Amino acid sequence: MTYFEEVHDLPVYPSDAPNFRFTYNSNSGGGNSFLAGKPVAPDGERVSATALDGKNGVLRYDFINAEHERNVVILEDASVTYEIKPRGVGGTQMKLGVDKKENPSKAIAAFLMLPEGCGVRRTANRDQSILSRHNYWLQEMRLDWVEDSSRPGIALLKFSNPIFGGGVGEGDASTTKPRYFKLDVERRIRDIIEASQRDSLPVAVRRGLQLFSEIYTGRKPFRYRDARDAADELMRETASILPASYSGIGDPLPALMQMPPSANTGIPQIQNSLSRTESRNRIVFGAPGTGKSYQIDCDREALLADGGEFERITFHPDYTYASFVGTYKPVVAADSNSNETITYKYVAGPFMRTLAAALRNGRTGVVLPHLLVIEEINRASPAAVFGDVFQLLDRNDENTSQYPIHSSADMQNYLSDVVGGEPADYKELRIPGNMFIWGSMNSADQGVFHMDTAFKRRWDFVYTGINDNDAGLRGKVVTLGSGESERTVEWNELRKVINDFLASKGINEDKQLGPYFLSRSITVPEDGTCIDREKFIEAFQQKVLMYLFEDAARQHRASLFEGCRGTHNRYSDICREFEEHGVEIFNREIITRLSQSPAPTPLGLALAEDSSAPDQE
């Protein structure tokens, strides 16, 4: 496989030709790069190249990607930005000022993951292969002048059809003619992007390919030195892996495209794919008591119906990266005399335990899902707890991490012991496709931590509505108050009318009462439809009234607790009033709406029974 096609008749372009081109001629050395022909001005007319005098030339490449979308890459790096100026005083022919800059031959080579080129006819060793390191140069390429109002003083020079020369040593022009080769740039870029997605390639190779893929797809800016270093490393790695088929001085891409799967991939001999439609990174959120944990638990049972593992944890303000990923900790061990002693050992956290289990399972014949459930994910600082593993949450089309991270020696040794292989196999980490991370959160809670946009966009958020899981509560009634205030009400209806009051005051849904704000053990009796009065009153005082008084309705106490006869600012008085007068403590609109609710009948209550209701969150 090659990306070059030899050109036998290299055309000559005079300075006034109607094709604007970059060209080297035999006396340009490496100091100047000439601009031949006439560019097309922004108004569509061809003009003299002097129209670009004084601008800074920046190379640009446009290509159509595999999804048939246009990608634009601008090589906007100071080391490869060139002043456009006349070749001589008063002349009409222009050149790119290359003094103290990397010449365009080297810039294009670095951008296209090619060996480093040289100045025209200044090859390092004519006995080495043509188009190998320091033995070829960029002879010419088509240029189109593009103006960008956001870049004053910059002339974007969109290049295409690059032709490279090579095959002669310095001083040999009289005896040896150079050969010229046209490069298929678009196919080359597509193949580099495709190769960067192959998990079977060695870690160092994938790292270099991913840098170029990120440049071509706009996720990273082009930096000449970074691209040059990455291309050189790819050449070294490819030569060390395939010494019989790659010399280490030529184009590495053909060898990379044919490289067989390697055991040194960072996930040794592991099958990452798992055909499941469930989201790998998912957060279920909603108001308190809406059954978020119950929903996750139901989905967990479905996910692991045919096997797999899961671990459930809960974040809290003191939760740290060391707790989540792992760290050195003191542990009890036996010394040489079998006496107990304290030593230090790397202890994996739930993230690393789940990752290791998923990787270990990936080496078996049957790949199964491995799930980490994080309750209250925003009650710790997500950025601090996830640390650098945050980078792993970006998944590719195979649901593995798009971007690996470098692991510590402790992690490498741990994974080597638990999963197998050598520690060096785990220098880079990825989340495999059979690892799922699901979380729950309530953004209305007091003391929660902020999630920034970068963190949020790596998750699929699923909202649980305020009434999504209330079927099991329908028809469950409780008698409240005493004497003339005694009234039998349905908890679900009481909850809804309180929520309607909160909504009328502009209080968001995520601060309203979910169906299981009071636990199922309180609100869904084991037998019949009547809720235990004493248990309900105690729970309602401790949870609902406290929440409304201190949080959700703090600014609207007088209106909400209108029936408390002037004692709405004392929580203890509200609780005492509730014991005596029940729902009469609330405002008249809430009481009226409860009175208008149809009274549950024995038949209706029986039909409303639903033992599959979710547990409290």
N, C-alpha and C positions, 0 to 999 in steps of 0.2 A: 504494500500500500504506500503510495506517495501522493503528496499534495502539490507536486511541481510538474509542470509540463514544459519541455524544452521548446524554445522559440528560436527558429533558425534564421529568420530574416527580421532583425531588429530595425524598426523604422527610425528615420531621422526626422526630428521635428524642428523646423526653423523657428526663430523667435517670433515671427508673425503668423505662425500656423493657427488655425481656428480651434485648436485643442490646447487647453491649459494643462501643463504638466510640470511635475518635478523631474529634474534630470541631473545626472552627474555627467560631466565630460572628462576627457582624459587629463586635463590640467587643473581640475578642481581640487585635487588633493582631498583633505578631509575638512578644510576650513570653510568652504562655501558650497551651497547647494543651489543650483540655478533653477529659475522659473521660466519655462519656455512657453510660447503661445499666448493666446488672448483669453483672459477669464471672462465669464459672463457676469456683468454687473447686476445689482439687485433689480434694476428696471428691465432686465432681460436682454440688454444689448451687450455685444462683445466689445470690450474696451482694451486699451493697452494695460499691460501689467503694472504700469506706473500708478494706476488707480489705487494700488495697495501700498504705495510708498508710505512708510512711517507706521504702518500697522504692525501688530505682533501676530505672527502666524501660529495657529494651534491646529494640530491634526485632529481629524474626526473620522469615525467610521460608522456607517449605517448598514444594518443587515436585517434580514427577515429571519426570525427564530422559528423553532419547530412548531410553535402554535400559530404561525403565520402572522405574527405581530412584528412591527418595526422596532428595532432596538437602535439607540443612538449612544455611541461611546465617544467621549471627548478626552483626548490625551492632554488634559490641562495640568501639566506639571512644569514648574519653572525651568527644570533642567532640559526640557524638550519644547520650549516655547521660543520662537525665532523671530528676530526683528527682520522685517522685509524692507530692503533698501536697494538702490541701484547698484549694478555691477561696477560701474565707473561713474565719475563725476559727469553729470548731465546726460547720462545714458538712459535709454528706454528699456533695457533689459534688467530684470530684477533678480535678486538672489535672497536666500535665507541666511541670515547671519548666524553662523555656527560657532564662532569663537567663544570659548569657555562654556559651550553647551555640548550635550551628547548629540552627535550628528543623526539626521533622520534615519539612516541605515540602522543604527543601533536602537533607536526609538521604536521603529516598526518591528524589528526582530524581537525586542523585549515584549511588546504588546502581543505578538503572535506566538509566544512561547517557542521561539527559534533560538538556535545557538547565536552567540554574539557575532555580529558582522564586522566589517572593517570599512576603511575608506576605499574609494575607487582604486582598483588595481594595486592595493596595498595588502595583499594576502600574506599571512604569516609563514605558510609553508605550502608551496605549490604541489608537493608530493602527497599532501593529504587530500581527502575527498573534497570534491566541489560541494558547495553549500554546507560546509561544516565550519566549526568555530574559527573565526578570523580568516576564512578563506572565501568569503563572498561579500558582496555589497549590494545595496539597493540601487539599481541602475536608473529606474524611472517609475512613475506612476501617474495616473490621471488625477487631476485635482478639480474640485468645484468650489467656488467661493461662496460661503454662506455667511450672511450677516445676522447678528443676534443683538437686539437692542439692549439686552441685559449685560452685555460684555462690550462696553465702549472701548474702542481702540484695538479690538481683537478681530482678526479675520479667521474664521473657521475654514479650514482647508479640508474638505471631505475627500478622502482618497479612495481610489479603487484601482483594480488591475495592476498590482505591483509586479514589476519584473526585476529579477535579481541577476547579477552577473557574477562570474567566478571562473576559476580555472587557470589563472596566470599568477606568476609571482612578480614582485616589484622589479621593474627594468626589463621584463620579458615581453613587452607589448610588440616589439618588432618581430619576434619569432613565434609567439603563441597568441592566437586569438582567443578572447574570452568566449564562454558559452553563456547563453541567457535562458532564464527559466521563469515562466509565469506561475504564480501561486494562486490556488483556489482558496481564497481567504474564507468565504462563507462556509464551505464544507468543513474547513479546519476548525472554525469556531464552534460549529454545531457538534463536531465530534469531541472537542474538549469539554463542552458542557455535558454531553452524554457520558463521557468517561468519568467525570467528577462525581456522578451519581452511583457508580459501581462500588458497592460495599466490599466486593471481593478483592479490591486492590490494596496493596500495603498502605499503612498509615501515612508514611512520609509522601508517598505518591499522591494519595487522595488530598493531602493538605495542599500540595502545590497546584493540583488541578482545580481545587475549589477556589483558590485565590483568583485564577483566571476566569473561572465561571462567574464569580461574583463581580468581577470587573465588566465582563460582557453583558451581564444582566442588570447592571446599574446598582448593585448592592454595595460596591466599594469603588472609590475613585481610582483611576490609573495613577500609579506612582512608579516612575521609571525604575528606581533602585529596587523596590519591592518585587516588581515583575522580573527584573533581571536576576535577582537572587533566587527567586522561585524557579525560574527556568533552569538555572545552573544546578540547583539541588535536584530537580527532576532528572536532569541528564546523569548526574552522579548516581542517584538511586537506581535508575533504569539500568545503567551499566553494571552496577553491583548485582542486580537481580538476574539480568539476562546477558551475562558476559559473552556468550557465544553468538548472540544475534544483534547486539547493539554495541557500537564502538565507543560511545561516550563522548563523541565530538560532533555528531550529526544531529539531525532532527529526531527527538525522542518519541514523537507522537505515534508514528506507525508501530513502533515496538510496544508502546503502552496500549494501543488498541488491540493488540494480539496477546497481551500478557495474560497468562492463565491465572485462575484464582489462587490466592496466597493464603497460607496459614497465619501470616503475620498481618492481620487486618485490624487488630485492636479488639476484635471479638472472635477469637479463634474457633473455626469450624462451627460457627453458629448460624442457624437459619433464622432470620429476623422476621420473615413474612408471616402474617396470620390474617386469614380472610375473615375479618369481622367488620361490620359496619358501624359499631359503636365508636363514639368519639374517644380518642386516646387521652386528651386533656380536656376535662369538663368540670365546670363549677355550677352547682345548682344553688340558686339564690331566691330569696323572697322574704316575706314578713315573718316575724316570729310565730312558731307554731303551725306552719303550713304543711309540715310533713316532709321537709327536704331530706332529712336523714332516712326516713322511711322509703322515699322514692329511690334514693341511692341504694338502699339495701335490696329493694325489689330488683333493680337493674343489676346489682351484683350477683344475685342468685341466678338471673338469666344468663349473665356473662359467663359464670363459672359452672353452668349446669352440666357440662361435659368434662369438668376437671379444671384445675388451675389453683392458684393460691391468692390470698389477699391479706392485707394488714391494715388496721384502722388506727389512726392517731388523731389527736386533737391539739391544734395550735393554741398557745396562750402567750401572754406578754413576755414571759421569760424563756420562751422556746428559742433555740439558737441553731446556727449552722452546724455546730458540733453535735447537737442533739439529733438533727435531721439527717445529716450526711454521715458523720462519723468523726472520731477524734481519738487521741491517746487518752486512756483512763487508767487509774490504778485498779488492778485486779488481784485476787488471791490466787497464788500458785504454790506449788510444792518445790522446795529446794532439793539439793542433792541428798539430803538426809530424810526426805519425805516430810519435812516440817513445813507448815504453812508460812508463806512469806508474801509480802506485797511487791508486785512488779508492775510495769506499765506495758500496755498492749493496745494496739489499734482496735477500737470497738466500733463496729459499723452501726449507723443509725438506720431508721426504717427505709429511707430512700435507697441507701446502698444495699440493704438486705433484699429489698424487692428487685433492684437492678440485678444483683448477683443471681437470685433465684430465676429471673427471666432469662438471663444469659445461659445459666446451667441447663434450663429446660430446652433452650434453643439447640443444644447439642444432642438432644434425643430425637427419636423418629417422629414423635408427636408433639408439635408445638402448641402450648396452651397459654391462655391469658394469665397475666399476673397483675394484680390490682393493688394500688396504694390509695386508701381513702383518707382524706384530710378533712376532718370536721373543723368548722370555725376557722377557715383558712386565713381570714383577715383579722383574727384576734392576736396574731403575731405580725411582725413586719415581714411581709413576703420577700422583699428584696434582700433583707439581712439573712433570713433563714435559708433561702435557696442559694444565695451567693453565686458562685460561678456555674452551678448546675442549671441556673436559669437559662443559660445559653442553649441547653439541650432540649428545651421545650419546643423549639422550632422543629417541626417534623416535615420530612419530604413525602413524596407520593407513596413511598413504601412504609410510611409511619415510623421511620427511624429518625434520629436526630439529624437535621440538615447540617449543623455545625458542631463538630466535636470540641471537647475541651481537653487540655492537658491534665493528666491526673498526677497526684503526688505518689511518692514511693510507697507510702503506707497503703494507699488505695490499690496500687499495682500488686503489692504482696498479698493483700487481702483477697483480691479477685483471683489471683493465681492459685491461692490455697483453696478457695471455695468453688471456683468454676473450672479451673484446670488451665494448663498452658504455662508459659513463662511470664514473669512479671512484665517483661518488655512488651508483651502482646497487648498490654493495657495502658500504654503510654497515652493513648487518646481514648476518651470515653464517648459513647453514644447511648442514648436510650433505644433499646430494640423495639421492633414493632409489636411484640407481644407484651409490652409493659404499658399499663393504663394508670393514669393519675386522675382521680376524681375528688372534688372537694365540695363543701357546702359553706355558705356564708350568709349573713344577715347584715346588710350595710347599715341598718338602723340601730344596731347595738351601741351602747355607750362604750367608749374606749377602744373602738376598732382602729386598725391601721389603714393608711391610704394605700391603694393599689394604683400605680402609675399606668399610663396607656401602654407602654412597652410590655409590661407584665400581662395586662388584660388581653392584649391582642393574640397572645399565644394560647388562649383558652377558648373553648366553646361555652358560652353562658346560657343556661337554661333557667327560665323564670318559672317559679311555682306561684300561681295566683292565690289570692286570699281565700277563695272558696273552691279551689281545685279538688281538695280531698275531704269534703265535708259529708259525704254520703253516710258514713257510719254514725254520724251524730244526729241525723234527722229522727225526730220523734222521741229523743231522750230528754225527759223532763225532770224538773226539780221544784219543790215547794219552798218558797222563800217568804220571809216576813211573818208577822203574827197578827192575830186579831183582824181588824178591818184591812190591814195591809197585806194579809196573806194572799199569795198568788202563785199558781203553778205555771211555770214558764219553760219553754224549750231553750236549753243553753245555746243551741246553734242560732236561734232567732235573736236571743239577747245579744249575742256576739255581733250579729249582723247590724242590728240597729245602733249599737255603740259605734261600730265602724262607720256607719253612714253619718253619724254625728261628727266623728273625727274628720271624715272627708269633707263635710260641709264647712269645716274650719280650716280647710287647706292643708290638712295633715296627710302626708303621702301614704300610699298603700303599704310601703315597707315598714311603717310604724303602727299599723293596725293589728288587730287580733286574728291570728290564724286559727283554724278549727281545733288544733291541739295545743293552743297556748296553755290550756289545762290538760294534763295528761289523759290518755285514754283510760287509764285505771280509775280515774275520777269520773269522767264524763260518759263512759260506756259501761253500764252495769253488766255483770256476768249473766244475770237472769232478769228478764222483764225490761221495762223501759224507765223505771224510776231511779234517778240518781240519788245516792246516799246524801241526805240533806246536810248532816254535820260535816262530812268530808268536803262537800262542795263549798259550803260557807267558809270553812277554814282556808281552802285553797284559793277561793275567789278573793278573800281578803289579802292573803299573803302575796298573791301573784298579780291578779287582774287589777285590784284597786291600787296596789302599790305601783304597778307599772303606769297606770293612768295618772295617778297623783304625782309621781316623781318624773315622769318622762313624757309619754305621748300627749297628755292633756294638761301639762303643767301650766300653760298659759291660758287655759280655758276652764279652770276648776269651778269657778262660780257658775258658769253656764252648765257644765256637765253635771255637777252635783247640786243642782238647783233645789232638789227636795231635802237637802240636809239642814234647812232652816238656819242658815248663817254660820254653819260650822264647817264650810267647805275647805278652809285653810288648815284644818287639823286632821291629819291622817287617822289618828286614834278615834276622833269623833265620827269620821266617816265610817270606819269599821263598826263602831257601836251602833250607828244608825242603820247600817246594812243588816245587822243581826236582828234588829227590831222591825224595820220597815221594808226590808228586801229591796226590790227594784224601785220602790217609791223614792229612793235617794236621788235618782237621776232626774233629768229635766222632763217637762211635760210631754215634749214631742216623742221622746223615747218610750215613756209610759203609754202614750196613746197608740203608738205603732205596735207595741206588744199586745195591747188590748184588742187591736184589730186583727192580729194574727189568728188564724183558725185554730181552735182548741184541738189538740191531738185526740183522736178516738182510738179505742182499743184496736180496731182493725187497721187504722192508719199506722199505729205504732208498730204493730206486728209486721206490716209491709215494709216499714222503714228500717227494720233490723238489718244490720250488715256487719258481720263479724270480721270482714276483711279490712276494716278501717285502719289507717296508719297510726303508728305510735307517735307520741309526742316527739318533736324534733330533738 
